Amino acid sequence: MNKASDSGTGPRAFPVGPYSAQTVFQEGDRLRVVAADVTALELRLRERVDHLDILNASDDREVAARAVSASAEALFAWRPGADRLVLDFAGRAPLARELTESGLAIMSEGQLVLLPELVMQRRDNWLVNPGRPPLPQLHVMTDGKRHPRRAAKPAGKVYGRFIPWLSEVISFRVADLENDLHLLHRWMNDLRVDAFWNEAGDLDKHRQYLAGILADPHMLPLIGCFGEQPFGYFELYWAKENRIAPFYDADDYDRGWHVVVGEDAFRGGRYISAWLPSLMHYMFLDDCRTQRIVGEPAAAHSQQLRNLERSGFAKIKNFDFPHKRATLVMLLRERFFGDRLWLPAAAGPTVSS
């Protein structure tokens, strides 16, 4: 699958978040960021498309900074080959200070520069509750495992992102025992899913299964949706407290994941290139101390391993769980953001797992 292409200078819109309630509109060389029906920022693209002039900006520095962040996300998505944006901040010194002090921009040779790897680490645009900070570090013991104290698990929606090559929003919400049990039950009894999960069974079995995951402080079960349509189930875990910990040198904030794509309509490369990096993005944003994301797919699941390699995961080794032979795979935070893996590569995944 090709990267999202720049479709020219015709009118187009890019909803950011979508929970920051901002939309970026482009028409010709003008960009306008609207938040809550109010224009927060107007920009002009110079002939050099990486240079932007501020035509109008909100007097509220935080509002204006959020709008700059939104416009940068849209432009980097529309122009995936761009590696920076230069913002002319003449007469806008307070805004420039806000952008640099918040870490969104850097000063380079007297220019205010926005980098994609900084823009995509701003929590506000994608997390439903970006003000929920990670807990200060305090190590505790659980079942003989020493690990940092974890924050209480969230509820409801946690993440949303507009996918330009699908013209659709992907979101993740915490699974709910009553509302989502029927989905999990149907998906776990799918023959394709059961071949790797081995969790087929009756409704009571799956009620107990999901209740156990919800009660486990080191695991977070999520339902993925495209628009309003649920398509998959994801289990996120802290590696330090997980069964994977004895098989490698797990760091305190390493995180891992399991996946069920339950709906056939959402299998395939177009969708993997949306949900897989979005899930990784959420885990990296949720705690800035997370430097590695790990996985342990079945060593025999060759297609999933190919998809993971194309998505930036490195194969570390094969090892034996009691129930399967697995491959340890790992994605580094530095690689995800440095290589801009939230956008699909030219030869992206082709078949859903």
Disulfide bonds with the S-S distance in Angstrom:
none
